[in-house]
Amino acid sequence: MITVGDVVADEALNLQVVAGAEGLCREVTSAHVSELTSPSDWLRGGELLMTVGLLLPMTRPACQAYLSECAAAGVAGVALGLGHGLPYQDCPTALREAAEDVGVTLLTVPDETPFIAVTKWVFETIAGQERRVELNGEAYLEI
C-alpha cells in the first residue's frame, strides 16, 4: 500500500502539500489526469487526481463543489499542475481554502515535474509491491 504521503516524500517529484495535510495517510491506488469539472463518473476511489485546472472556475464555491465531488468519489488527493504555459503559476487561494473546507489533500506539481512522472512513480511502486510474494515466511521478489 502506498499513501499520498509516500508520493509526496519522493524528493525527485518535488510535490508540495498546500492543504489537507491530515489526508496524507490516504491510500493511493492509482494516478489519473482529468480536466473535467465533474470527474466522479471516471473515478473509482483511491486516485491521486491531477489537473491543471484548465476548466475549473476559481471561485471558492466552484472549488468546493469540485472538491466535494472528488471527495465523495473517494479520491486520495488532488494535485494541481503549475508552471509555464499553464493556467496557474501558484495555487489559487480559492482552491486551497476549498480543499481545507472539504478536507481534501491538495498538492502542487511544479513545472519541472510532468504528470507522467507522478503516474509512473505511483504505478511502478504499486507494481513493485505486488511482485513481492510471501513464501515460507520469507518475502522475495518474483522475477
Secondary structure, DSSP 8 states (H G I E B T S, - for coil): -EEHHHHHH-TTT--EEEE-GGGTTSEE-EEEE---SS-GGG--SSEEEEE--SS---SHHHHHHHHHHHHHTT-SEEEEE-STTSS-SS--HHHHHHHHHHT--EEEE-TTS-HHHHHHHHHHHHHHHHHEEEETTEEEE--
